[in-house]
Amino acid sequence: MKPAKRKKLEKAGWKIGTADDFLGLTAEESAYIAMKLALSESLRNKRLKKGLSQVALAKLIESSQSRIAKMEAADASVSIDLLVKSLLALGTSPKELATAIATTG
């Protein structure tokens, strides 16, 4: 945001901050969300790279297409455990998993 716009908004009573500030997230909560988002994105990228549809991936991990869609969207109902297991089922190496998590910031 441009400094002039920021100053104008603050003068009008607006508070400028991050999503973490707005939601009141701790550093740990923010890191957890970032990891989950990175794993979800990695799952989608790996699936596409392998040329698989969500239906095909669902069959591979014995799940449903709608569950895969939720996994790729980092839905709150999806655990990091499920994301990791699914990535491993796609042939992702532990090193690739570590790289995906490490790129979260």
N, C-alpha and C positions, 0 to 999 in steps of 0.2 A: 504494500500500500504506500502510496506517495505520502511523504511527510505532511504536505499541506492538507491533504484530505484527512489524514489521521488527526491532525491538530483541530480541524474544523469539527470532526465528529466528537472528539473529546470535549471540546468547548460546548457542544450541544448536549453534553451529559452522557454520551455513549462511552462504554468501557471497551477497550480494545484488548483482546487476548487470544489465546489458543483454544482449540476444542477441548484440550485437557483442562484448561482453566474453567471453561464454561460448564463442563460435566463434573468438575471436581475430582478428576482422576489422579490417583497417586502415580508416581513414576513406575511402580511395578505394574499397575493396571494398564497404563499406557504401553509399556513394553509388551505385555501379554497380548494386547489387541494388535499391536504392530506385527508380532510373530504370527498370530493367527491369519492376519491379512496376507502376509508374505507366503505362508504355506498354502493358503487358498489360491493365490495367484499362481504359485508354482504348480499346483495340481492342474489348474486349467491349462497352463502353458504346456505341461508335460503331456496331458491328454491330447491337445491339439497337435503337438509335435509328433505323437504316435499315430495321428490320423484317426483317433477314436471319437465316436459320438458319446454323449452322456449316457445313452442307453447301453452302448457297448461297455463302457467303464462300469456301469451299474451291474451288468452281468458278471464282469470280471471279479468284482468285490462282493457279489451276492447282495446287492442293495437295489434301490430304485432310482430311476432317472430324476425324480423330484429331490431325492436325497443328494444326488450329485450336484444338482443346481444349487441347493442350499450350501453344500460344501464349498462350491466355487464362489459363492456370495458371502462367505464367512458368517453365515447365519449363527445367531447366538446358541441355537440348539445343537450345533456341531462342535464336537470336542477336538482339541488339538490331536489327541490320540487317534481319532478316526482319520484325520487329515494325513498324519504320518503313516499310518497303516496303508492308506490308499496310495500314497506316493511310493511306498516301498513295493506295492503290488504292481505299479507301473514301471518298476525297475530303477527307481531313483536310488542312488547310492547314499550311504550315510554322509559322505563328504558333500554331495549335492544338497542334502537336507541342511547341513550346517551352513553352507553358503547362502541358502535361501533365508535362513534365520539371521545370519550375520549381516545381511544387507538391509535390515530393518532400521538402521540408523544408529 
